[in-house]
């Protein structure tokens, strides 16, 4: 089987670059779902890692789906956040410092239908994998 991670990583880098270059005009949405650029600290490298991620806004909080396109492994950005929950999100031209945590079961029950309404493919991702796809809540840290 071919390892698709390098291709996905290259596409993510290009997406994040276009997003930053155009203040989110390019790559700011996938269908009806808004996109932010999440910057975490690599758990092995200690270097910043930026990834475009679909999100749901709940007041000052951002809710992300750690789907990894239905893969049985968590996305690297979620693995990084579990090691170091401090991150930055860029929405348009605004950077926000945030702290990440996994959504509670009650929060997941509330957010999941809203996220699937934004991006219906999430439901097929959940059917594709054996793992329970976590939701990640980012709250302002400053």
LOPARO-981171 format. One record per residue: residue number from 0; x, y, z of N, C-alpha, C, CB in turn; residue in one letter. Coordinates in nm, 3 decimals. Each point is the difference from the previous one (the first is absolute). Glycine has a CB too. Layout:
<rs>
NUM:X:Y:Z:X:Y:Z:X:Y:Z:X:Y:Z:a
...
</rs>
This chain:
<rs>
0:0.084:-0.118:0.000:-0.084:0.118:0.000:0.089:0.126:0.000:-0.184:-0.127:0.122:x
1:0.145:0.226:-0.195:0.075:0.124:-0.012:-0.027:0.088:0.123:-0.010:-0.012:-0.252:x
2:0.116:0.071:0.305:-0.012:0.092:0.112:-0.043:0.136:-0.053:0.178:-0.125:0.132:x
3:-0.300:0.166:-0.097:-0.053:0.127:-0.050:0.036:0.119:0.088:-0.186:-0.128:-0.101:x
4:0.248:0.104:0.217:0.032:0.111:0.091:0.087:0.109:-0.064:-0.016:-0.163:0.185:x
5:0.121:0.128:-0.262:0.080:0.107:-0.061:-0.082:0.085:-0.098:0.202:-0.146:0.025:x
6:-0.292:0.085:-0.099:-0.083:0.075:-0.094:-0.095:0.092:0.076:0.015:-0.188:-0.168:x
7:-0.077:0.134:0.273:-0.091:0.081:0.082:0.076:0.115:0.064:-0.144:-0.201:0.044:x
8:0.265:0.175:0.004:0.081:0.105:0.063:0.034:0.111:-0.100:0.096:-0.170:0.158:x
9:-0.058:0.131:-0.280:0.031:0.098:-0.104:-0.123:0.084:-0.034:0.177:-0.155:-0.092:x
10:-0.292:0.090:0.079:-0.124:0.072:-0.029:-0.035:0.096:0.113:-0.081:-0.194:-0.138:x
11:0.101:0.150:0.262:-0.028:0.086:0.115:0.091:0.122:0.003:-0.076:-0.200:0.127:x
12:0.204:0.179:-0.157:0.094:0.112:-0.006:-0.041:0.101:-0.106:0.183:-0.151:0.078:x
13:-0.221:0.102:-0.196:-0.044:0.089:-0.108:-0.127:0.074:0.039:0.105:-0.154:-0.169:x
14:-0.198:0.084:0.232:-0.126:0.062:0.043:0.027:0.109:0.103:-0.122:-0.216:-0.045:x
15:0.203:0.185:0.146:0.032:0.099:0.103:0.072:0.121:-0.059:0.015:-0.184:0.169:x
16:0.075:0.161:-0.265:0.072:0.109:-0.065:-0.098:0.091:-0.076:0.205:-0.147:-0.021:x
17:-0.294:0.088:-0.058:-0.099:0.078:-0.076:-0.093:0.075:0.095:0.011:-0.167:-0.188:x
18:-0.050:0.103:0.296:-0.088:0.064:0.098:0.067:0.125:0.058:-0.102:-0.224:0.056:x
19:0.227:0.208:-0.012:0.072:0.114:0.059:0.025:0.110:-0.102:0.109:-0.157:0.161:x
20:-0.071:0.119:-0.282:0.031:0.096:-0.105:-0.121:0.086:-0.036:0.172:-0.159:-0.087:x
21:-0.292:0.100:0.092:-0.121:0.070:-0.043:-0.092:0.038:0.115:0.016:-0.123:-0.214:x
22:0.033:0.115:0.338:-0.079:0.031:0.119:-0.128:-0.084:0.005:0.092:0.234:-0.002:x
23:-0.083:-0.358:-0.044:-0.113:-0.092:0.005:-0.096:0.007:-0.116:0.022:0.018:0.238:x
24:0.004:0.072:-0.333:-0.090:0.006:-0.117:0.014:-0.126:-0.083:0.017:0.251:-0.004:x
25:0.104:-0.306:-0.004:0.023:-0.130:-0.063:0.018:-0.102:0.112:0.109:0.105:-0.208:x
26:-0.190:-0.208:0.207:0.013:-0.104:0.101:-0.071:0.030:0.130:0.213:-0.054:-0.103:x
27:-0.291:0.160:0.108:-0.071:0.037:0.122:-0.127:-0.078:0.023:0.095:0.223:-0.026:x
28:-0.138:-0.298:-0.074:-0.120:-0.084:0.011:0.019:-0.126:-0.082:-0.145:0.203:0.036:x
29:0.084:-0.310:0.011:-0.015:-0.122:-0.079:-0.150:-0.024:-0.003:0.231:-0.101:0.066:x
30:-0.292:0.129:-0.180:-0.147:-0.003:-0.007:-0.055:0.105:0.093:0.000:-0.245:-0.056:x
31:-0.088:0.203:0.148:-0.059:0.093:0.097:0.081:0.010:0.129:-0.220:-0.054:-0.095:x
32:0.324:-0.026:0.106:0.077:-0.005:0.125:0.116:0.098:-0.001:-0.064:-0.239:0.024:x
33:0.073:0.323:0.080:0.114:0.093:0.008:0.127:-0.075:0.038:-0.156:0.187:0.064:x
34:0.269:-0.129:-0.104:0.131:-0.059:0.025:0.085:0.099:0.079:-0.015:-0.139:-0.212:x
35:0.088:0.088:0.310:0.102:0.079:0.070:0.133:-0.069:-0.021:-0.167:0.084:0.174:x
36:0.274:-0.015:-0.142:0.133:-0.062:-0.003:0.042:-0.018:0.146:0.063:0.105:-0.228:x
37:-0.044:-0.230:0.265:0.039:-0.039:0.135:0.152:-0.019:0.003:-0.226:-0.110:0.042:x
38:0.291:0.177:0.052:0.144:-0.018:0.017:0.026:-0.062:0.136:0.051:0.197:-0.151:x
39:0.006:-0.317:0.148:0.036:-0.074:0.121:0.152:-0.008:0.007:-0.217:-0.135:-0.005:x
40:0.266:0.080:0.115:0.143:-0.026:0.013:0.020:-0.151:-0.018:0.037:0.202:0.157:x
41:0.048:-0.237:-0.251:0.026:-0.141:-0.028:0.051:-0.071:0.125:0.050:0.056:-0.238:x
42:-0.112:-0.167:0.273:0.036:-0.070:0.124:0.139:-0.061:-0.007:-0.241:-0.047:0.036:x
43:0.290:0.016:-0.155:0.134:-0.056:-0.013:0.102:0.108:-0.037:-0.101:-0.219:-0.069:x
44:0.063:0.307:-0.023:0.095:0.099:-0.052:0.009:0.125:0.086:-0.047:-0.086:-0.225:x
45:-0.063:0.120:0.295:-0.005:0.126:0.074:-0.020:0.120:-0.091:0.146:-0.103:0.170:x
46:-0.171:0.079:-0.299:-0.017:0.107:-0.098:-0.148:0.029:-0.024:0.217:-0.065:-0.110:x
47:-0.250:0.189:0.069:-0.140:0.031:-0.031:-0.047:-0.081:-0.121:0.031:0.233:0.094:x
48:-0.154:-0.282:-0.086:-0.062:-0.077:-0.108:-0.137:0.060:-0.028:0.125:-0.213:0.065:x
49:-0.146:0.259:-0.188:-0.126:0.065:-0.037:-0.082:-0.089:-0.091:0.108:0.223:0.022:x
50:-0.238:-0.231:0.009:-0.091:-0.086:-0.074:-0.134:0.071:-0.017:0.115:-0.206:0.089:x
51:-0.170:0.208:-0.210:-0.136:0.052:-0.016:-0.100:-0.102:0.053:0.071:0.135:-0.203:x
52:-0.169:-0.086:0.280:-0.098:-0.089:0.061:-0.138:0.067:-0.007:0.176:-0.099:0.156:x
53:-0.278:0.021:-0.190:-0.137:0.049:0.003:-0.038:0.023:0.146:-0.061:-0.124:-0.215:x
54:-0.029:0.221:0.238:-0.039:0.027:0.138:-0.143:0.047:0.010:0.236:0.057:0.051:x
55:-0.287:-0.070:0.071:-0.129:0.055:0.039:0.029:0.103:0.107:-0.129:-0.216:-0.055:x
56:0.067:0.332:0.042:0.020:0.105:0.100:-0.110:-0.009:0.104:0.112:0.151:-0.171:x
57:-0.074:-0.146:0.298:-0.095:0.003:0.111:0.043:0.112:0.093:-0.051:-0.251:-0.018:x
58:-0.002:0.370:-0.006:0.044:0.116:0.077:0.146:0.027:-0.029:-0.169:-0.047:0.180:x
59:0.252:0.048:-0.075:0.144:0.020:-0.016:0.074:-0.130:-0.027:-0.017:0.197:0.150:x
60:-0.053:-0.308:-0.143:0.063:-0.132:-0.017:-0.006:-0.046:-0.145:-0.060:-0.058:0.237:x
61:0.157:-0.025:-0.272:0.005:-0.067:-0.130:-0.011:-0.150:0.027:0.143:0.186:-0.107:x
62:-0.226:-0.254:0.028:-0.016:-0.143:0.016:0.051:-0.067:-0.127:-0.201:0.029:0.156:x
63:0.294:-0.124:-0.139:0.062:-0.070:-0.112:-0.033:-0.148:0.007:0.187:0.170:-0.007:x
64:-0.181:-0.236:-0.108:-0.022:-0.143:-0.008:0.133:-0.067:-0.034:-0.243:0.032:-0.072:x
65:0.290:-0.120:0.161:0.127:-0.069:-0.022:-0.025:-0.128:-0.080:0.096:0.095:0.217:x
66:-0.150:-0.077:-0.338:-0.045:-0.114:-0.081:0.113:-0.069:-0.075:-0.217:0.114:-0.023:x
67:0.313:-0.038:-0.023:0.108:-0.053:-0.084:-0.059:-0.076:-0.119:0.151:-0.016:0.202:x
68:-0.259:0.070:-0.258:-0.069:-0.057:-0.117:-0.044:-0.144:0.025:0.135:0.149:-0.147:x
69:-0.165:-0.183:0.273:-0.048:-0.134:0.031:0.110:-0.102:0.020:-0.199:0.056:-0.126:x
70:0.324:-0.012:0.134:0.111:-0.091:0.024:-0.010:-0.056:0.142:0.146:0.128:-0.163:x
71:-0.089:-0.244:0.187:-0.002:-0.059:0.133:0.098:0.066:0.097:-0.068:-0.213:-0.106:x
72:0.151:0.304:0.057:0.093:0.074:0.085:-0.047:0.144:0.014:0.191:-0.148:-0.072:x
73:-0.160:0.207:0.187:-0.031:0.141:0.020:0.081:0.085:-0.095:-0.053:-0.044:0.241:x
74:0.000:0.162:-0.279:0.083:0.092:-0.079:0.118:0.048:0.085:-0.202:0.074:-0.135:x
75:0.311:-0.042:0.067:0.121:0.043:0.072:-0.025:0.124:0.085:0.139:-0.098:-0.183:x
76:-0.223:0.190:0.133:-0.025:0.121:0.077:-0.065:-0.033:0.135:-0.025:0.129:-0.214:x
77:-0.061:-0.230:0.219:-0.064:-0.038:0.127:0.102:-0.069:0.091:-0.224:-0.023:-0.116:x
78:0.310:-0.060:0.059:0.108:-0.061:0.080:0.089:0.108:0.060:-0.005:-0.205:-0.147:x
79:0.036:0.308:0.068:0.081:0.111:0.051:-0.072:0.073:0.114:0.105:0.026:-0.227:x
80:-0.234:-0.002:0.211:-0.076:0.073:0.103:-0.015:-0.081:0.128:-0.122:0.118:-0.181:x
81:0.115:-0.250:0.170:-0.008:-0.082:0.122:0.130:0.010:0.079:-0.159:-0.158:-0.114:x
82:0.271:0.176:0.044:0.130:0.016:0.065:0.017:0.142:0.056:0.098:-0.173:-0.156:x
83:-0.142:0.272:0.080:0.011:0.142:0.039:-0.127:0.070:-0.048:0.256:-0.003:-0.013:x
84:-0.351:0.030:0.103:-0.129:0.055:-0.042:0.001:0.148:-0.040:-0.097:-0.166:0.149:x
85:0.211:0.232:-0.138:0.007:0.141:-0.041:0.018:0.007:-0.151:0.099:0.066:0.223:x
86:-0.177:0.021:-0.288:0.006:0.013:-0.145:-0.042:0.140:-0.040:-0.049:-0.246:-0.030:x
87:0.057:0.272:-0.100:-0.048:0.125:-0.058:-0.091:-0.035:-0.116:0.210:0.127:0.069:x
88:-0.320:-0.053:-0.082:-0.085:-0.015:-0.118:-0.003:0.133:-0.074:-0.140:-0.179:0.112:x
89:0.144:0.170:-0.242:-0.013:0.118:-0.085:-0.134:-0.010:-0.072:0.253:0.022:-0.029:x
90:-0.333:0.082:0.047:-0.126:0.014:-0.073:0.011:0.131:-0.076:-0.139:-0.133:0.173:x
91:0.143:0.123:-0.306:0.026:0.120:-0.080:0.139:0.050:0.027:-0.244:0.060:0.002:x
92:0.255:0.060:0.054:0.131:0.057:0.034:0.023:0.005:0.151:-0.010:0.135:-0.210:x
93:-0.083:-0.192:0.287:0.007:0.008:0.145:0.054:-0.129:0.059:-0.191:0.160:0.000:x
94:0.296:-0.146:0.083:0.054:-0.114:0.073:-0.056:0.000:0.141:0.211:0.004:-0.139:x
95:-0.252:-0.123:0.185:-0.056:-0.017:0.134:0.077:-0.109:0.072:-0.228:0.075:-0.079:x
96:0.278:-0.045:0.199:0.063:-0.103:0.082:-0.111:-0.079:0.068:0.210:0.141:0.039:x
97:-0.196:-0.274:-0.042:-0.104:-0.087:0.053:0.061:-0.115:0.081:-0.148:0.060:-0.194:x
98:0.061:-0.123:0.272:0.032:-0.122:0.074:-0.099:-0.106:-0.050:0.090:0.126:0.208:x
99:-0.037:-0.244:-0.236:-0.083:-0.109:-0.054:-0.035:-0.102:0.107:0.107:0.033:-0.222:x
100:-0.225:-0.091:0.205:-0.042:-0.113:0.082:-0.101:-0.081:-0.080:0.040:0.128:0.217:x
101:-0.055:-0.253:-0.181:-0.098:-0.083:-0.067:-0.138:0.037:0.052:0.167:-0.188:-0.032:x
102:-0.264:0.192:-0.058:-0.138:0.030:0.039:-0.053:-0.111:0.090:-0.037:0.128:-0.214:x
103:-0.044:-0.089:0.309:-0.067:-0.098:0.085:-0.105:-0.075:-0.082:0.040:0.144:0.207:x
104:-0.087:-0.259:-0.159:-0.106:-0.071:-0.073:-0.125:0.086:-0.021:0.087:-0.213:0.096:x
105:-0.121:0.295:0.003:-0.116:0.089:-0.014:0.023:0.104:-0.110:-0.054:-0.034:0.244:x
106:0.175:0.090:-0.247:0.033:0.097:-0.104:-0.002:-0.067:-0.137:0.140:0.131:0.163:x
107:-0.087:-0.251:-0.172:0.001:-0.069:-0.129:-0.142:-0.024:-0.049:0.218:-0.111:0.059:x
108:-0.308:0.072:0.031:-0.140:-0.020:-0.037:-0.060:0.128:-0.055:-0.021:-0.176:0.176:x
109:0.058:0.289:-0.120:-0.053:0.129:-0.046:0.067:0.047:-0.130:-0.047:0.059:0.239:x
110:0.179:-0.073:-0.249:0.073:0.054:-0.114:-0.004:-0.088:-0.125:0.146:0.112:0.163:x
111:-0.148:-0.244:-0.146:0.014:-0.089:-0.115:-0.103:0.028:-0.110:0.091:-0.172:0.155:x
112:-0.221:0.184:-0.124:-0.096:0.029:-0.108:0.028:0.132:-0.072:-0.169:-0.130:0.129:x
113:0.215:0.229:-0.056:0.033:0.129:-0.062:0.119:-0.015:-0.095:-0.089:0.120:0.203:x
114:0.188:-0.197:-0.161:0.119:-0.021:-0.083:-0.034:-0.081:-0.125:0.144:0.010:0.205:x
115:-0.228:-0.112:-0.190:-0.041:-0.080:-0.116:-0.084:0.085:-0.095:0.005:-0.210:0.140:x
116:-0.084:0.303:-0.087:-0.076:0.091:-0.087:0.094:0.090:-0.081:-0.190:-0.003:0.165:x
117:0.302:0.044:-0.104:0.099:0.082:-0.070:0.076:-0.082:-0.106:0.023:0.142:0.205:x
118:0.009:-0.268:-0.168:0.083:-0.084:-0.087:-0.051:-0.144:0.012:0.203:0.154:0.027:x
119:-0.302:-0.191:-0.108:-0.065:-0.131:0.012:0.093:-0.120:-0.009:-0.195:0.107:-0.096:x
120:0.311:-0.093:0.035:0.094:-0.110:-0.014:0.050:-0.051:0.135:0.068:0.094:-0.220:x
121:-0.077:-0.013:0.326:0.042:-0.046:0.132:-0.072:-0.129:0.039:0.048:0.238:0.065:x
122:-0.176:-0.250:-0.099:-0.072:-0.121:0.041:0.056:-0.124:-0.071:-0.206:0.138:0.042:x
123:0.248:-0.124:-0.168:0.060:-0.116:-0.068:0.139:-0.030:0.056:-0.131:0.055:-0.208:x
124:0.202:0.048:0.253:0.130:-0.024:0.064:-0.017:-0.085:0.126:0.086:0.220:-0.091:x
125:-0.190:-0.189:0.171:-0.021:-0.076:0.123:-0.033:-0.146:-0.031:-0.080:0.209:0.115:x
126:0.004:-0.232:-0.222:-0.035:-0.138:-0.039:0.122:-0.076:-0.052:-0.231:0.078:-0.056:x
127:0.327:-0.005:0.001:0.118:-0.060:-0.062:0.104:-0.049:0.102:-0.039:0.149:-0.194:x
128:0.039:-0.092:0.314:0.103:-0.032:0.099:-0.057:-0.073:0.121:0.127:0.200:-0.076:x
129:-0.040:-0.276:0.142:-0.037:-0.069:0.123:0.009:0.093:0.122:0.080:-0.216:-0.101:x
130:-0.002:0.322:0.090:0.017:0.089:0.116:-0.115:0.098:0.010:0.250:-0.022:-0.018:x
131:-0.277:0.068:0.137:-0.097:0.106:0.022:0.070:0.130:-0.035:-0.127:-0.130:0.183:x
132:0.078:0.200:-0.284:0.065:0.124:-0.042:-0.021:0.107:0.107:-0.034:-0.058:-0.245:x
133:0.142:0.111:0.299:-0.015:0.103:0.104:-0.030:0.138:-0.058:0.156:-0.132:0.142:x
134:-0.227:0.209:-0.064:-0.016:0.142:-0.027:0.095:0.074:0.092:-0.245:-0.026:-0.072:x
135:0.303:0.133:0.021:0.098:0.077:0.075:-0.054:0.141:0.017:0.193:-0.140:-0.089:x
136:-0.195:0.186:0.213:-0.049:0.134:0.033:0.122:0.088:0.028:-0.221:-0.090:0.095:x
137:0.228:0.202:-0.166:0.108:0.097:0.020:-0.061:0.123:0.068:0.130:-0.084:-0.204:x
138:-0.075:0.120:0.318:-0.048:0.118:0.071:0.112:0.104:0.007:-0.163:-0.141:0.136:x
139:0.127:0.270:-0.135:0.102:0.104:0.008:0.087:-0.019:0.124:-0.151:0.159:-0.123:x
140:0.280:-0.134:0.108:0.091:-0.017:0.114:0.047:0.132:0.059:0.072:-0.213:-0.100:x
141:-0.103:0.324:0.034:0.044:0.131:0.056:-0.112:0.098:-0.001:0.230:-0.041:-0.077:x
</rs>
